[in-house]
Amino acid sequence: MDSGLRGGLSHPRDKGGEATGPSPVDRGKTGSEQHLICDGNGTPLQVLTTAANVNDVTQTLALVNGIPSVAGKPGRPRRRPDAFLGDKGHDSNHNRCELRRRRISPVISRKGAPNISTCTTPAYHLPATSSAGDGPRTGSVFLFGSEEWVELLPEHMVRASELLTEHEVELLRRSLLEWGGPARCSDPLAVGMGFADAQDLLDQCCMLNLALGEDAPLKAVDWARTLLTAEIVFVSDLAGSGVEWSTTTGFTDEATIRTLRSIQRKLASTVRPYYGRRPSPPR
């Protein structure tokens, strides 16, 4: 160490500092806590150090905002993931809204519900020689350019690319994003559409939008819910986007009607089990 720096640096064993606070497990001691966000491969992207008594929920957005540029694919380096997976420590409606505003799908466990780590398990690692289009054989979501897929649904499902054109998929994705924006949904309406409540509708729409964007396979019930939410959000001015649809999505009413009718015809055989039925997954 340069002699000119002696006395100017904290001693390694010095106590205290801004990033220390009462330990949650031993109030008689102080400590620090590290908050970490990783990509799908477990590579750390951002680390924050706070006092030990600082809740995870207060650091969610700071972690996301601190993600550096991630290169590796053609085009501009990415700084925004497709989705944020978090346990109950990040459960906050404010965080969900802010993540959606950044066009990041929030996949966060809710208090009183099973933790996300117990609901999803690592399923497959794509071989280095595989293309992204190969994918695993079961329903999955592809996150942040990772080569790790998370298994969500074990049943055989159908990809959007097997049924629809890119333009048709884009219309469905835009309709899913309208919920939580100009579209206003009540709990009873959400239940009738196959969701647990209005908040579950918002969460599931984010997941379905992500799955469509990654061409992940979907079950028939999810195709039925996607189609139903698109139909209602386009037509209804009371609960959906209604007269604001063209302004918020960029799709004219005429083009939307033609495209939606084409989607209905192409999805008919897939969603047929849910004609006249509430598209709710089995418990």
Secondary structure, DSSP 8 states (H G I E B T S, - for coil): --GGGTTSS--TT----TT-EE-SS-TTSEEEEEEEEE-TT--EEEEEEEETT--GGGTHHHHHHT---B-SSSSS-B-S-SEEEE-GGG--HHHHHHHHHTT-EEEE--TTS--HHHH-EEEEE--TT--TTT--SSEEEE-TT-SEEEEEE-S--B-GGGT--HHHHHHHHHHHHHBTTTB---HHHHHHTTSSSHHHHHHHHHHHHHHHHTT--B-HHHHHHHHHHHHHHHH-SSSS-GGGHHHHHS--HHHHHHHHHHHHHHHHHHHGGGTTS------
